[in-house]
Amino acid sequence: MRVAANGAEGDVTRTILFFGDSNTRGYGVGREHRYAAHVEAALAPAMGADWRFAVSGADSDFRVIPERLYRAVAKHRPDILVWQCPTGPAAHFVQYPPWLRPLRAAYNTLFRWRRELGIRVEQVRAEPALSSRRDVLYDGLYVDALYRWRPAAWPGTRHVNGWLAARYGVVVKATRERYLELIERHRERLRVESGARLLFLGLVPHSDYMYPGYGARVTAWSRDLAALLHHPEDGSVYVDLYTPLAAHPRRHLLHDGAHLAADGHRRVAELVIPALLPLMRACERAA
């Protein structure tokens, strides 16, 4: 909570902080189309200057999340923290066999060249204020075109990763137990250090063609996350994203199979707003 610049009694601005991975920042669609922007556009006219909205994030990796998360909380001092649960730990990579490495190395060389070309094209297309390499990498508007030609997106070859995973296994990033342990640890720390009301967003769908077994894994984990995190009476709310978004993957995901398309961000905003409004009213009543 922040006192407004004029310092008038009762003139207070409250903050909603959206924190998450590259999906929260709008990677692939641009910051103006991310779900946080849709939520702000829907709520700001009615809320006026009483509420401000901020966005921050980190890579989808529990090793780097703490530094960025608690720095963002200290900076913005949110009344409500909307945290998109990290998907990276659930997206296990295929353990590719040694005989495939030369082919993958050649493919990755071509992939990097096409990626660089896509970045340069977007720099030319972007408005001057957003044409720096840093801004283009942040928004990632080149991603959908880049992955559209990737073999895992083609009808004839999209099952290859699944076959390889069944034969050679996957690289496990986090077990279900470890994931829940880390989420619970951060929830308790946030309660103590920030006092913010917490709105947790569940795991975003990923394509099983890219990440074999992801759907079944996340379906099971989501039930556990709901039981752990959804306690409205304690100021902790959980919203499942996987089930409503996974029902229409072609509509809601880009061709990389991991990032939300524009329709996906709009759908997330539709799910977030009904959960967010009671938390906002609770903050106002508590003032």
C-alpha positions as CSV (number, residue, x, y, z in Angstrom):
1,M,0.0,0.0,0.0
2,R,1.3,3.5,-0.9
3,V,0.2,6.9,0.3
4,A,-0.6,9.1,-2.7
5,A,1.9,11.8,-3.6
6,N,-0.3,14.6,-2.1
7,G,-0.3,12.9,1.2
8,A,-4.0,13.5,1.8
9,E,-5.6,11.5,4.6
10,G,-7.2,8.4,3.2
11,D,-5.8,9.0,-0.2
12,V,-4.1,5.6,-0.8
13,T,-3.0,3.7,-3.8
14,R,-3.0,-0.1,-3.5
15,T,-0.9,-2.3,-5.7
16,I,-1.5,-5.6,-7.6
17,L,1.7,-7.2,-8.6
18,F,1.7,-9.9,-11.3
19,F,4.7,-12.2,-11.0
20,G,5.5,-15.2,-13.2
21,D,7.6,-16.5,-16.0
22,S,7.8,-15.6,-19.7
23,N,4.0,-16.1,-20.1
24,T,3.3,-13.4,-17.5
25,R,5.6,-10.9,-19.3
26,G,3.7,-11.6,-22.6
27,Y,6.5,-13.4,-24.4
28,G,5.4,-14.3,-27.9
29,V,2.5,-11.8,-28.1
30,G,3.9,-8.6,-26.7
31,R,3.4,-6.8,-23.4
32,E,0.2,-5.0,-24.6
33,H,-1.5,-8.3,-25.1
34,R,-0.4,-10.1,-21.9
35,Y,-3.1,-11.2,-19.5
36,A,-2.0,-8.6,-16.9
37,A,-2.7,-5.9,-19.5
38,H,-6.2,-7.3,-20.1
39,V,-6.9,-7.4,-16.4
40,E,-5.8,-3.8,-16.0
41,A,-7.8,-2.6,-18.9
42,A,-10.9,-4.2,-17.5
43,L,-10.5,-3.0,-14.0
44,A,-8.7,0.3,-14.1
45,P,-11.6,2.4,-15.4
46,A,-13.7,1.5,-12.4
47,M,-10.9,1.5,-9.9
48,G,-9.4,4.8,-11.0
49,A,-6.3,5.9,-9.1
50,D,-7.0,3.7,-6.1
51,W,-5.2,0.8,-7.6
52,R,-2.0,0.4,-9.6
53,F,-0.8,-2.6,-11.6
54,A,2.8,-3.9,-11.9
55,V,4.4,-6.8,-13.7
56,S,7.6,-8.6,-12.8
57,G,9.0,-12.0,-13.4
58,A,11.9,-14.5,-13.6
59,D,12.9,-17.6,-15.5
60,S,10.7,-20.6,-14.8
61,D,13.3,-22.1,-12.5
62,F,13.1,-22.3,-8.7
63,R,16.8,-21.7,-8.5
64,V,16.4,-18.1,-9.8
65,I,12.8,-17.3,-8.7
66,P,13.5,-16.3,-5.1
67,E,15.9,-13.4,-5.8
68,R,13.5,-11.8,-8.4
69,L,10.3,-12.6,-6.5
70,Y,11.3,-11.0,-3.2
71,R,13.0,-8.1,-4.8
72,A,9.8,-7.4,-6.8
73,V,7.7,-7.7,-3.6
74,A,10.1,-5.3,-1.7
75,K,10.0,-2.8,-4.6
76,H,6.2,-2.8,-5.2
77,R,4.9,-3.7,-1.7
78,P,1.8,-5.3,-3.2
79,D,-1.5,-5.6,-1.5
80,I,-2.3,-8.5,-3.8
81,L,0.3,-10.7,-5.4
82,V,-0.8,-12.7,-8.5
83,W,1.8,-15.4,-8.9
84,Q,1.7,-17.7,-12.0
85,C,3.1,-21.0,-10.8
86,P,6.3,-21.9,-12.7
87,T,5.8,-24.4,-15.5
88,G,9.5,-25.1,-16.2
89,P,10.0,-27.7,-13.4
90,A,7.1,-29.8,-14.8
91,A,8.3,-29.6,-18.5
92,H,10.7,-32.5,-18.6
93,F,13.1,-32.6,-21.5
94,V,13.5,-35.7,-23.7
95,Q,16.8,-37.6,-23.0
96,Y,18.0,-37.7,-26.5
97,P,20.3,-40.6,-27.4
98,P,24.0,-40.1,-28.5
99,W,23.4,-41.1,-32.1
100,L,20.9,-38.3,-32.5
101,R,23.3,-35.6,-31.3
102,P,25.0,-34.7,-34.6
103,L,21.6,-34.3,-36.3
104,R,20.4,-32.1,-33.4
105,A,23.6,-30.0,-33.5
106,A,23.0,-29.3,-37.2
107,Y,19.4,-28.5,-36.6
108,N,20.2,-26.2,-33.7
109,T,22.7,-24.3,-35.9
110,L,19.9,-23.6,-38.4
111,F,17.5,-22.8,-35.6
112,R,19.8,-20.1,-34.1
113,W,20.3,-18.6,-37.6
114,R,16.5,-18.4,-38.1
115,R,16.0,-17.0,-34.6
116,E,18.5,-14.2,-35.3
117,L,16.8,-13.4,-38.5
118,G,13.5,-13.2,-36.8
119,I,14.9,-10.9,-34.2
120,R,16.3,-8.5,-36.8
121,V,13.0,-8.5,-38.8
122,E,11.1,-7.6,-35.6
123,Q,13.6,-4.8,-34.9
124,V,12.7,-3.3,-38.2
125,R,9.0,-3.7,-37.7
126,A,8.8,-2.4,-34.1
127,E,8.1,1.1,-33.1
128,P,11.3,3.1,-32.6
129,A,10.8,3.1,-28.8
130,L,10.6,-0.7,-28.7
131,S,13.1,-1.6,-31.4
132,S,16.1,-2.3,-29.3
133,R,17.3,-5.9,-29.2
134,R,16.5,-6.0,-25.5
135,D,12.8,-5.0,-26.2
136,V,12.4,-7.4,-29.1
137,L,13.8,-10.3,-27.0
138,Y,11.5,-9.3,-24.1
139,D,8.3,-9.3,-26.3
140,G,9.3,-12.3,-28.4
141,L,7.0,-11.5,-31.3
142,Y,9.1,-13.6,-33.6
143,V,8.6,-16.8,-31.6
144,D,5.4,-18.1,-33.3
145,A,6.8,-17.9,-36.8
146,L,10.1,-19.4,-35.7
147,Y,8.5,-22.5,-34.2
148,R,5.9,-22.9,-36.8
149,W,8.4,-24.9,-39.0
150,R,9.9,-26.9,-36.1
151,P,9.5,-30.7,-36.7
152,A,7.7,-31.2,-33.4
153,A,4.9,-29.0,-34.8
154,W,4.4,-30.9,-38.1
155,P,1.7,-33.5,-38.3
156,G,4.0,-36.2,-39.7
157,T,6.8,-35.8,-37.1
158,R,5.1,-34.4,-34.0
159,H,5.1,-37.9,-32.3
160,V,8.8,-38.4,-32.5
161,N,9.6,-36.8,-29.1
162,G,7.0,-39.1,-27.5
163,W,8.6,-42.2,-29.0
164,L,12.1,-41.0,-27.9
165,A,10.9,-40.3,-24.4
166,A,9.3,-43.8,-24.1
167,R,12.6,-45.3,-25.3
168,Y,15.2,-43.2,-23.7
169,G,13.4,-41.4,-20.8
170,V,13.2,-37.8,-19.8
171,V,15.3,-35.4,-17.8
172,V,13.3,-34.8,-14.6
173,K,13.5,-31.2,-13.4
174,A,11.5,-31.6,-10.3
175,T,9.4,-34.3,-8.7
176,R,5.8,-33.6,-7.6
177,E,6.8,-33.7,-4.0
178,R,9.7,-31.2,-4.5
179,Y,7.5,-28.8,-6.5
180,L,4.8,-28.7,-3.8
181,E,7.4,-28.3,-1.1
182,L,9.0,-25.3,-2.8
183,I,5.6,-23.6,-3.5
184,E,4.5,-24.1,0.1
185,R,7.8,-22.7,1.4
186,H,7.4,-19.5,-0.7
187,R,3.8,-19.1,0.2
188,E,4.6,-19.1,3.9
189,R,7.5,-16.7,3.4
190,L,5.3,-14.3,1.4
191,R,2.7,-14.4,4.1
192,V,5.3,-13.4,6.7
193,E,7.3,-10.9,4.8
194,S,4.7,-9.1,2.7
195,G,1.3,-9.6,4.3
196,A,-0.2,-9.5,0.8
197,R,-3.2,-11.4,-0.3
198,L,-2.1,-14.2,-2.6
199,L,-3.7,-15.3,-5.9
200,F,-1.9,-18.3,-7.4
201,L,-2.4,-19.1,-11.0
202,G,-2.0,-22.8,-11.9
203,L,0.2,-24.3,-14.5
204,V,-0.1,-23.2,-18.1
205,P,-0.6,-26.0,-20.7
206,H,2.4,-27.1,-22.8
207,S,2.2,-29.3,-25.9
208,D,2.8,-33.0,-25.2
209,Y,4.5,-33.2,-28.6
210,M,7.2,-30.8,-27.2
211,Y,7.2,-32.1,-23.6
212,P,6.0,-35.7,-23.5
213,G,3.9,-36.6,-20.5
214,Y,3.4,-32.9,-19.5
215,G,-0.4,-33.1,-19.6
216,A,-0.8,-36.1,-17.3
217,R,1.8,-34.8,-15.0
218,V,0.2,-31.4,-14.6
219,T,-3.3,-32.7,-14.3
220,A,-2.1,-34.6,-11.2
221,W,0.0,-31.8,-9.8
222,S,-2.9,-29.3,-10.2
223,R,-5.1,-31.2,-7.8
224,D,-2.4,-31.1,-5.2
225,L,-1.8,-27.4,-5.9
226,A,-5.5,-26.6,-5.4
227,A,-5.6,-28.4,-2.1
228,L,-2.4,-26.7,-0.9
229,L,-3.1,-23.1,-2.1
230,H,-6.8,-22.5,-2.2
231,H,-7.8,-21.2,1.2
232,P,-9.7,-18.0,0.7
233,E,-10.4,-17.5,4.4
234,D,-6.6,-17.1,4.8
235,G,-6.2,-14.8,1.9
236,S,-4.8,-17.5,-0.4
237,V,-6.7,-18.3,-3.6
238,Y,-5.8,-20.7,-6.4
239,V,-7.1,-20.6,-10.0
240,D,-6.7,-23.6,-12.3
241,L,-5.4,-22.6,-15.7
242,Y,-4.6,-26.0,-17.2
243,T,-8.1,-27.4,-17.6
244,P,-9.8,-24.5,-19.4
245,L,-6.8,-23.7,-21.5
246,A,-5.8,-27.3,-22.5
247,A,-9.3,-27.9,-23.9
248,H,-8.3,-25.7,-26.9
249,P,-4.6,-25.9,-27.3
250,R,-4.5,-24.7,-30.9
251,R,-6.4,-21.6,-30.0
252,H,-4.6,-20.9,-26.7
253,L,-1.0,-21.8,-27.5
254,L,1.7,-20.6,-29.9
255,H,3.5,-23.0,-32.2
256,D,6.3,-23.4,-29.7
257,G,3.9,-25.3,-27.5
258,A,4.8,-23.5,-24.3
259,H,3.6,-19.9,-24.6
260,L,0.1,-18.5,-24.6
261,A,-1.3,-17.0,-27.8
262,A,-3.3,-13.8,-27.7
263,D,-6.5,-15.8,-27.2
264,G,-4.8,-17.7,-24.3
265,H,-4.0,-14.4,-22.6
266,R,-7.5,-13.2,-23.0
267,R,-8.8,-16.5,-21.5
268,V,-6.5,-16.2,-18.5
269,A,-7.7,-12.7,-17.8
270,E,-11.3,-13.9,-17.9
271,L,-10.4,-16.5,-15.2
272,V,-8.3,-14.1,-13.1
273,I,-10.8,-11.2,-12.8
274,P,-13.6,-13.1,-10.9
275,A,-11.0,-14.3,-8.4
276,L,-9.2,-11.0,-8.1
277,L,-12.3,-8.8,-7.4
278,P,-13.1,-10.4,-3.9
279,L,-9.5,-9.9,-2.9
280,M,-9.6,-6.3,-4.0
281,R,-12.8,-5.7,-2.0
282,A,-11.2,-7.4,1.0
283,C,-8.3,-5.0,0.8
284,E,-10.6,-2.0,0.7
285,R,-12.6,-3.2,3.6
286,A,-9.5,-3.7,5.7
287,A,-8.2,-0.2,5.1
